[in-house]
Amino acid sequence: MIESVKRWVRGHRPDGNPLRRRSDRLESAALAVAALLVLLSVWPAVVAGREAYEEARHAGAARRTVEATLLADAPVTRLSFGEVSRGGLTSARWTAPSGLERTGQVPAPSLAKAGAKVRIWVGPDGRRVAAPPSPAGLRVTAVVTALLFVTVAAAIALLAFAGFRRVLDRGRYRAWEAAWALSGERWRRPRPS
């Protein structure tokens, strides 16, 4: 594998080899431009990851915990051997940060009775929301966003390079066919004796 990589690098490095065609030099330049574009995409990817991190952190900071009072008993879940009862959704009432009374379905532990208190996360409008992401979750969001950005940039650069190379290959094939046609004419001509 190392030998094939070395051969590939030797085939694309700029040098003064007189056997290299113009299309070979153009292909090497296009490859260098594609690699440069992928490298240049790293900085915007870092910025996009940072922005995703800050946006997720800001959205999580707006969430608050409140105490909800269950209006009904939590549903009884059937357990089979080896399963753990996790409870379910039940009706509850809570006071939003704005002071507005809200009701809705909230997760409750199994066998919780009406009147029991449970902690839930609410958004600025007082509606129940998911818990904010953990610091590790925020970092994962940022890293995935940055990697996705670089991957898309690399895919675009690779597709553009592949398209350019296909155009070059068509020209190379036409030149090859023309050279063979010319040599065929030379071979068919009668030679002077």
Contacts in CASP RR format, 6 or more apart in sequence:
PFRMAT RR
TARGET T0000
AUTHOR 0000-0000-0000
METHOD contacts of the structure
MODEL  1
MIESVKRWVRGHRPDGNPLRRRSDRLESAALAVAALLVLLSVWPAVVAGR
EAYEEARHAGAARRTVEATLLADAPVTRLSFGEVSRGGLTSARWTAPSGL
ERTGQVPAPSLAKAGAKVRIWVGPDGRRVAAPPSPAGLRVTAVVTALLFV
TVAAAIALLAFAGFRRVLDRGRYRAWEAAWALSGERWRRPRPS
11 24 0 8 1.000
11 28 0 8 1.000
12 27 0 8 1.000
12 28 0 8 1.000
12 31 0 8 1.000
13 28 0 8 1.000
14 25 0 8 1.000
14 28 0 8 1.000
21 172 0 8 1.000
23 168 0 8 1.000
23 171 0 8 1.000
23 172 0 8 1.000
26 164 0 8 1.000
26 168 0 8 1.000
27 164 0 8 1.000
27 165 0 8 1.000
27 168 0 8 1.000
30 161 0 8 1.000
30 164 0 8 1.000
30 165 0 8 1.000
31 161 0 8 1.000
34 157 0 8 1.000
34 158 0 8 1.000
34 160 0 8 1.000
34 161 0 8 1.000
35 157 0 8 1.000
37 153 0 8 1.000
37 157 0 8 1.000
38 150 0 8 1.000
38 153 0 8 1.000
38 154 0 8 1.000
38 157 0 8 1.000
41 149 0 8 1.000
41 150 0 8 1.000
41 153 0 8 1.000
41 154 0 8 1.000
42 150 0 8 1.000
44 149 0 8 1.000
45 145 0 8 1.000
45 146 0 8 1.000
45 147 0 8 1.000
45 149 0 8 1.000
45 150 0 8 1.000
45 153 0 8 1.000
46 146 0 8 1.000
48 145 0 8 1.000
48 146 0 8 1.000
48 149 0 8 1.000
49 141 0 8 1.000
49 142 0 8 1.000
49 143 0 8 1.000
49 145 0 8 1.000
49 146 0 8 1.000
49 149 0 8 1.000
50 142 0 8 1.000
51 145 0 8 1.000
52 141 0 8 1.000
52 142 0 8 1.000
52 145 0 8 1.000
53 138 0 8 1.000
53 139 0 8 1.000
53 141 0 8 1.000
53 142 0 8 1.000
53 145 0 8 1.000
56 133 0 8 1.000
56 137 0 8 1.000
56 138 0 8 1.000
56 141 0 8 1.000
57 138 0 8 1.000
59 132 0 8 1.000
60 132 0 8 1.000
60 133 0 8 1.000
61 132 0 8 1.000
62 123 0 8 1.000
62 124 0 8 1.000
63 121 0 8 1.000
63 122 0 8 1.000
63 123 0 8 1.000
63 129 0 8 1.000
63 131 0 8 1.000
63 132 0 8 1.000
64 97 0 8 1.000
64 121 0 8 1.000
64 122 0 8 1.000
64 123 0 8 1.000
65 119 0 8 1.000
65 120 0 8 1.000
65 121 0 8 1.000
65 122 0 8 1.000
66 94 0 8 1.000
66 95 0 8 1.000
66 96 0 8 1.000
66 97 0 8 1.000
66 119 0 8 1.000
66 120 0 8 1.000
66 122 0 8 1.000
66 126 0 8 1.000
67 94 0 8 1.000
67 117 0 8 1.000
67 118 0 8 1.000
67 119 0 8 1.000
67 120 0 8 1.000
68 92 0 8 1.000
68 93 0 8 1.000
68 94 0 8 1.000
68 106 0 8 1.000
68 117 0 8 1.000
68 118 0 8 1.000
68 119 0 8 1.000
68 120 0 8 1.000
69 92 0 8 1.000
69 93 0 8 1.000
69 94 0 8 1.000
69 115 0 8 1.000
69 116 0 8 1.000
69 117 0 8 1.000
70 90 0 8 1.000
70 91 0 8 1.000
70 92 0 8 1.000
70 106 0 8 1.000
70 108 0 8 1.000
70 112 0 8 1.000
70 113 0 8 1.000
70 114 0 8 1.000
70 115 0 8 1.000
70 116 0 8 1.000
70 117 0 8 1.000
70 118 0 8 1.000
71 90 0 8 1.000
71 91 0 8 1.000
71 92 0 8 1.000
71 93 0 8 1.000
71 103 0 8 1.000
71 114 0 8 1.000
71 115 0 8 1.000
72 90 0 8 1.000
72 91 0 8 1.000
72 114 0 8 1.000
73 90 0 8 1.000
73 111 0 8 1.000
73 112 0 8 1.000
73 113 0 8 1.000
73 114 0 8 1.000
74 87 0 8 1.000
74 88 0 8 1.000
74 90 0 8 1.000
74 108 0 8 1.000
74 109 0 8 1.000
74 110 0 8 1.000
74 111 0 8 1.000
74 112 0 8 1.000
74 113 0 8 1.000
75 87 0 8 1.000
75 88 0 8 1.000
75 89 0 8 1.000
75 90 0 8 1.000
75 110 0 8 1.000
76 110 0 8 1.000
76 111 0 8 1.000
77 85 0 8 1.000
77 86 0 8 1.000
77 87 0 8 1.000
77 88 0 8 1.000
77 110 0 8 1.000
79 85 0 8 1.000
85 110 0 8 1.000
85 111 0 8 1.000
86 110 0 8 1.000
87 107 0 8 1.000
87 108 0 8 1.000
87 109 0 8 1.000
87 110 0 8 1.000
87 111 0 8 1.000
87 112 0 8 1.000
88 107 0 8 1.000
88 108 0 8 1.000
88 110 0 8 1.000
89 105 0 8 1.000
89 106 0 8 1.000
89 107 0 8 1.000
89 108 0 8 1.000
90 105 0 8 1.000
90 106 0 8 1.000
90 108 0 8 1.000
90 112 0 8 1.000
91 103 0 8 1.000
91 104 0 8 1.000
91 105 0 8 1.000
91 106 0 8 1.000
92 103 0 8 1.000
92 104 0 8 1.000
92 105 0 8 1.000
92 106 0 8 1.000
92 108 0 8 1.000
92 118 0 8 1.000
92 120 0 8 1.000
93 101 0 8 1.000
93 102 0 8 1.000
93 103 0 8 1.000
93 104 0 8 1.000
94 101 0 8 1.000
94 102 0 8 1.000
94 103 0 8 1.000
94 106 0 8 1.000
94 120 0 8 1.000
94 122 0 8 1.000
94 126 0 8 1.000
95 101 0 8 1.000
95 102 0 8 1.000
96 102 0 8 1.000
96 122 0 8 1.000
96 125 0 8 1.000
96 126 0 8 1.000
97 122 0 8 1.000
97 123 0 8 1.000
97 124 0 8 1.000
97 126 0 8 1.000
98 125 0 8 1.000
98 126 0 8 1.000
100 126 0 8 1.000
102 122 0 8 1.000
102 126 0 8 1.000
102 127 0 8 1.000
102 128 0 8 1.000
104 128 0 8 1.000
105 128 0 8 1.000
106 118 0 8 1.000
106 120 0 8 1.000
106 128 0 8 1.000
107 118 0 8 1.000
107 120 0 8 1.000
108 116 0 8 1.000
108 118 0 8 1.000
109 118 0 8 1.000
112 118 0 8 1.000
120 128 0 8 1.000
121 128 0 8 1.000
121 129 0 8 1.000
121 130 0 8 1.000
121 131 0 8 1.000
121 132 0 8 1.000
122 128 0 8 1.000
122 129 0 8 1.000
123 129 0 8 1.000
133 141 0 8 1.000
END
